[in-house]
């Protein structure tokens, strides 16, 4: 059944494109993004492959976590270790989970020890929108942006004057959650405050069929208990625009959670994430825009066995960025920037090195010349630990008509080794080199009376991949990878049904010289298809999301296979008063059993209902 369904994906996706429609649809307002070039531009003019998820999308989809929101987005695969609040890893365009740069309000976040971001502990109620840029962006951001960038922007509030919002609900697995907040938007100032909380008893994270995958003794009765999670979070974002155009904004977000899981050595983690920052924007002249961004992100992780303390990994990343954008001629912009980053760790383990700094300078030129849209960028990074790296990007687009665009991109990128890989006592290698990559992308993008669409084909080659080397019992630069893929995205409307769909076909292959050469990289599905439907019936709104993912392997040797699966979610909404909505969703309607990481369960059929107050 699963093989037939996967084989039908391309035909099903192409079948969603209508040849004719009785009524044309209105194109959505073009969102303004900043992540792709670090300058303001509309999403449709970006040369990079971009997806923007708005607050309206979050509430319409009734997404309950960041990983829930990202699951099935074009080019993204997610691995989860057993439900809400458990470790979740995001793979973009087949690259490693630590090859994705994550920003919160322009501040780089993530653990300097593990190299990944705890998406599971970022509260979705604090998010205004998410900007996703697929493809390398090291020439603008430095390390980590091999696969792309995910920029999470906290809530600012909409409309004018004073507004409040409130939501609360509950459902399966003993889950309760809620959020409340207020916002003010004046002629010159704005302020948003939001607080949220969630608690769930969860389900058994480990399937209990093997002790190896969950790091637990198979005779331990805890292997079959429920593994809960709770989180309390708050955010603030405010700013003021002076009469002379000077704009000052500050932001703060903190999330504190505790998650339980199965393990004979560690079975509980207390995690805290915090981001604080500020931005100054000013235009000294009509051709010069100046931005100063400064902030700090922090991730604290205490690991316990029951109530007994086992380990602590606290990391802090301090960031300062200076951006100058000049209009040098008609339809030409030059951006000159500087970034400073300091990573610092505290741990009960005696790391040989506890901090390091990185300085980066970059230049970017954007131009429209004779209908050709061009973008060039180059960057030099100087890292205290591994030295210098130079990266670059080049992009081009040309409109064959006012509705059809050709696009090409080339980029190099790198990923600096983590503190764990370099300095973890007894299991590290201080001689590691950064991982390097080259990427090519060709695509088309367009719109018509029946909808919007894009198709992209890409290839990424990564050298010096860091993997465990059994010869030295430590990580080493011994691997290579080649990733080829095609992404198709379509948005249309048929018979008042809004349809959003995407298809990803990918070949993430190990190209090293070892015995695993030719194998599929772990935890990446080679095929992924997502179909979202939504329709309004007066005060009622109904929708669904179908996610189909092909088989994957949990190990590089390709001996531990994770089967393909199809998951259908249904949702409904009733506007029972002008500002009040009742929402409900049924996840995994068919009660599909599947794994995205070996030995770790995913939720079966479940229910959730929420009341939402939103002026």
NORWOZI-V705625 format. One record per backbone hydrogen bond with DSSP energy under -1.0 kcal/mol. CO is the residue of the C=O (numbers start at 1). NH is the residue of the N-H. Records with the same first field share a line. If there is no record, write none. Layout:
CO = NH ; NH
//
This chain:
1 = 5
2 = 6
3 = 7
4 = 8
6 = 9
8 = 12
9 = 13
10 = 14
11 = 15
13 = 16
14 = 17
31 = 43
33 = 41
34 = 38
41 = 33
42 = 45
49 = 134
51 = 132
53 = 130
54 = 58
55 = 59
56 = 60
57 = 61
58 = 63
65 = 69
66 = 70
67 = 71
70 = 73
73 = 76
75 = 93
77 = 91
79 = 89
83 = 86
87 = 81
89 = 79
91 = 77
92 = 95
96 = 99
99 = 147
101 = 150
102 = 109
103 = 152
104 = 107
107 = 104
111 = 115
112 = 419
113 = 420
116 = 111
117 = 119
118 = 121
119 = 122
123 = 126
124 = 127
126 = 155
129 = 153
130 = 53
131 = 151
132 = 51
133 = 149
137 = 140 ; 141
138 = 142
144 = 146
145 = 137
147 = 135
148 = 101
149 = 133
150 = 103
151 = 131
152 = 105
153 = 128 ; 129
161 = 185
163 = 183
165 = 181
166 = 613
167 = 179
168 = 611
169 = 177
170 = 609
171 = 175
173 = 201 ; 202
175 = 171
176 = 199
177 = 169
178 = 197
179 = 167
180 = 195
181 = 165
182 = 193
183 = 163
184 = 191
185 = 161
188 = 241
189 = 186
190 = 239
191 = 184
192 = 237
193 = 182
194 = 235
195 = 180
196 = 233
197 = 178
198 = 231
199 = 176
200 = 229
203 = 227
205 = 601
211 = 216
215 = 264
217 = 220
220 = 223
221 = 224
222 = 225
228 = 260
229 = 200
230 = 258
231 = 198
232 = 256
233 = 196
234 = 254
235 = 194
236 = 252
237 = 192
238 = 250
239 = 190
240 = 248
242 = 245
246 = 242
247 = 281
248 = 240
249 = 279
250 = 238
251 = 277
252 = 236
253 = 275
254 = 234
255 = 273
256 = 232
257 = 271
258 = 230
259 = 269
267 = 261
268 = 304
269 = 259
270 = 302
271 = 257
272 = 300
273 = 255
274 = 298
275 = 253
276 = 296
277 = 251
278 = 294
279 = 249
280 = 292
281 = 247
282 = 290
287 = 327
289 = 325
290 = 282
291 = 323
292 = 280
293 = 321
294 = 278
295 = 319
296 = 276
297 = 317
298 = 274
299 = 315
300 = 272
301 = 313
302 = 270
303 = 310 ; 311
304 = 267 ; 268
305 = 308
308 = 305
311 = 303
313 = 301
314 = 346
315 = 299
316 = 344
317 = 297
318 = 342
319 = 295
320 = 340
321 = 293
322 = 338
323 = 291
324 = 336
325 = 289
326 = 328 ; 334
329 = 332
331 = 368
332 = 329
333 = 366
334 = 326
335 = 364
336 = 324
337 = 362
338 = 322
339 = 360
340 = 320
341 = 358
342 = 318
343 = 356
344 = 316
346 = 314
349 = 351
354 = 345
356 = 343
357 = 384
358 = 341
359 = 382
360 = 339
361 = 380
362 = 337
363 = 378
364 = 335
365 = 376
366 = 333
367 = 374
369 = 372
372 = 369
373 = 397
374 = 367
375 = 395
376 = 365
377 = 393
378 = 363
379 = 391
380 = 361
381 = 389
382 = 359
383 = 387
387 = 383
389 = 381
391 = 379
392 = 412
393 = 377
394 = 410
395 = 375
396 = 408
397 = 373
398 = 406
403 = 447
404 = 400 ; 401
405 = 445
406 = 398
407 = 443
408 = 396
409 = 441
410 = 394
411 = 439
413 = 437
414 = 144
415 = 435
418 = 422
419 = 423
420 = 424
421 = 429
424 = 427
429 = 432
435 = 415
436 = 463
437 = 413
438 = 461
439 = 411
440 = 459
441 = 409
442 = 457
443 = 407
444 = 455
445 = 405
446 = 453
448 = 451
449 = 25
451 = 448
452 = 491
453 = 446
454 = 489
455 = 444
456 = 487
457 = 442
458 = 485
459 = 440
460 = 483
461 = 438
462 = 481
463 = 436
465 = 478 ; 479
467 = 476
469 = 472 ; 473 ; 474
474 = 469
476 = 467 ; 478
479 = 465
480 = 511
481 = 462
482 = 509
483 = 460
484 = 507
485 = 458
486 = 505
487 = 456
488 = 503
489 = 454
490 = 501
491 = 452
492 = 499
494 = 497
497 = 494
498 = 534
499 = 492
500 = 532
501 = 490
502 = 530
503 = 488
504 = 528
505 = 486
507 = 484
508 = 521
509 = 482
510 = 518
514 = 517
516 = 519
519 = 510
521 = 524
526 = 506
527 = 550
528 = 504
529 = 548
530 = 502
531 = 546
532 = 500
533 = 544
534 = 498
535 = 542
537 = 540
539 = 575
540 = 537
541 = 573
542 = 535
543 = 571
544 = 533
545 = 569
546 = 531
547 = 567
548 = 529
549 = 565
552 = 562
553 = 523
555 = 558
560 = 554
562 = 552
565 = 549
567 = 547
568 = 589
569 = 545
570 = 586
571 = 543
572 = 584
573 = 541
574 = 576 ; 582
577 = 580
579 = 614
580 = 577
581 = 612
582 = 574
583 = 610
584 = 572
585 = 608
586 = 570
587 = 606
588 = 591
597 = 600
599 = 207
606 = 587
607 = 172
608 = 585
609 = 170
610 = 583
611 = 168
612 = 581
613 = 166
//
